[in-house]
Amino acid sequence: MVAQKNYILTEAVAEKKLLRLAYEILENNAGETEIILAGIRESGSVVARNMEKMLKEISSLSTRIINITLDKKHPRGVELSQQIDFNDKVVIIIDDVTNSGKTMLYALKPFLEFHPKKIQTLVLVERSHKTFPVHPDYVGISIATTLQEHIYVEVDGDTVKGAWLE
């Protein structure tokens, strides 16, 4: 017998949350002409592409997507899909779920070699187990879980299908 997934976000609700986050980005970055959306591979990159799509639908803001690659368990080396000048740019680091804050903290590393105008963070699902001083600027849903539980964000291509708790 296959175990039933305990969904905390359906595809439809995830889409509504992402649209709300897109409006929050616009509101908090009024007057900006370009924003760099830096998605943490793999699911974070899918969320970033969804953000880009929604921002294009509701505004004329120019967006640029880059991917951040790192080992989430041992994030020593952090690689960016493009080497560009981040000076005086608005960068939003995007991931699917934040747990301890460690991945998000290490994902900041390559941007600290520059002088960005702003660095903001966005997650679809935030858990309340911070051991690092990272609190996302944009949160789709915040959920209290036990340390033994795990949240999975399910993606199919560029579609966020939902999130479930195990």
Number of C-alpha atoms within 10 A of each C-alpha: 3 4 6 7 11 11 15 17 22 15 16 11 15 22 20 13 17 24 20 15 22 22 16 15 19 16 10 10 15 10 9 12 12 15 20 19 25 27 29 25 20 14 24 24 24 23 28 30 21 19 25 20 14 18 21 14 12 12 11 10 17 13 17 13 19 21 21 23 18 18 12 15 8 10 15 12 12 15 14 17 11 10 9 8 12 18 15 11 18 20 25 22 27 31 28 28 26 25 20 18 20 18 21 26 16 17 26 19 14 15 15 12 11 13 13 15 11 14 16 16 21 29 27 27 25 26 20 16 14 14 10 13 11 16 19 19 16 21 21 21 16 14 11 10 16 10 10 6 9 13 21 17 21 17 18 10 9 13 16 23 18 20 23 16 14 13
